[in-house]
Amino acid sequence: MRFNTGESGEADLREIVFKFPIAVSLREPSEFAKFHLDEWPTLAWDCGFDLAPEYLYEIVTGEAPSRQESAAHKITIDL
């Protein structure tokens, strides 16, 4: 993932997919691969599971976005 703040990296989402019942279909790699970015842009799947860019930013960088970035919804991702 690349963020509009300049940071980039990979996020291992395996634990998250196994944590939430709504994401059970995503345990199958072929279903997980069918993600898209919605209008926010949030990483989303047709099963109704989604992950906010701010959350993904924290996973990738190990730091929460600044309050200014979060409040203004300035964190975006590009896959």
C-alpha positions in Angstrom: 0.0 0.0 0.0 1.0 3.6 -0.6 -0.4 6.4 1.5 -0.7 10.0 0.4 1.6 10.9 3.3 4.5 9.3 1.5 4.7 6.1 3.5 4.3 2.7 1.9 4.5 -0.9 3.0 2.7 -4.2 3.3 0.2 -5.2 5.9 -0.4 -8.8 7.1 -4.2 -9.0 7.5 -4.4 -12.7 8.3 -5.1 -12.2 12.0 -7.8 -9.6 11.3 -9.5 -11.9 8.8 -9.6 -14.7 11.3 -10.8 -12.4 14.1 -14.1 -11.2 12.6 -16.9 -13.6 11.6 -18.0 -11.3 8.8 -14.6 -11.9 7.1 -14.8 -15.7 7.1 -15.1 -15.9 3.3 -11.9 -13.9 3.0 -9.9 -16.8 4.5 -10.0 -18.2 1.0 -7.2 -16.5 -0.9 -9.3 -16.2 -4.1 -12.0 -14.3 -2.2 -9.5 -12.1 -0.3 -8.1 -11.1 -3.7 -11.4 -9.6 -4.7 -11.0 -6.4 -2.7 -11.7 -2.9 -4.0 -11.4 0.7 -2.7 -14.7 2.3 -2.0 -15.5 6.0 -2.3 -13.7 7.0 1.0 -11.3 5.2 0.0 -11.6 2.3 2.3 -10.3 -1.2 1.5 -13.5 -3.2 1.1 -14.9 -6.6 0.1 -18.4 -7.5 -1.1 -19.0 -9.6 2.0 -19.3 -6.3 3.9 -15.9 -6.3 5.6 -13.8 -3.2 5.3 -10.7 -1.6 6.7 -10.2 2.2 7.1 -7.1 3.8 5.6 -6.2 5.2 9.0 -6.2 1.7 10.5 -4.1 0.3 7.6 -1.7 3.2 8.0 -1.2 2.3 11.6 -0.5 -1.3 10.7 2.0 -0.5 8.0 3.9 2.3 9.8 3.4 1.3 13.4 2.1 4.8 14.2 -1.3 6.3 14.4 -2.0 9.1 11.9 -1.7 12.6 13.3 -4.9 14.1 14.7 -4.8 16.7 11.8 -4.6 13.9 9.2 -7.3 11.8 10.9 -9.7 14.7 11.5 -9.5 15.9 7.9 -9.6 12.3 6.5 -6.4 13.1 4.6 -5.0 9.6 4.8 -5.7 7.7 1.6 -4.3 4.6 0.1 -3.3 3.5 -3.3 -2.9 -0.2 -4.0 
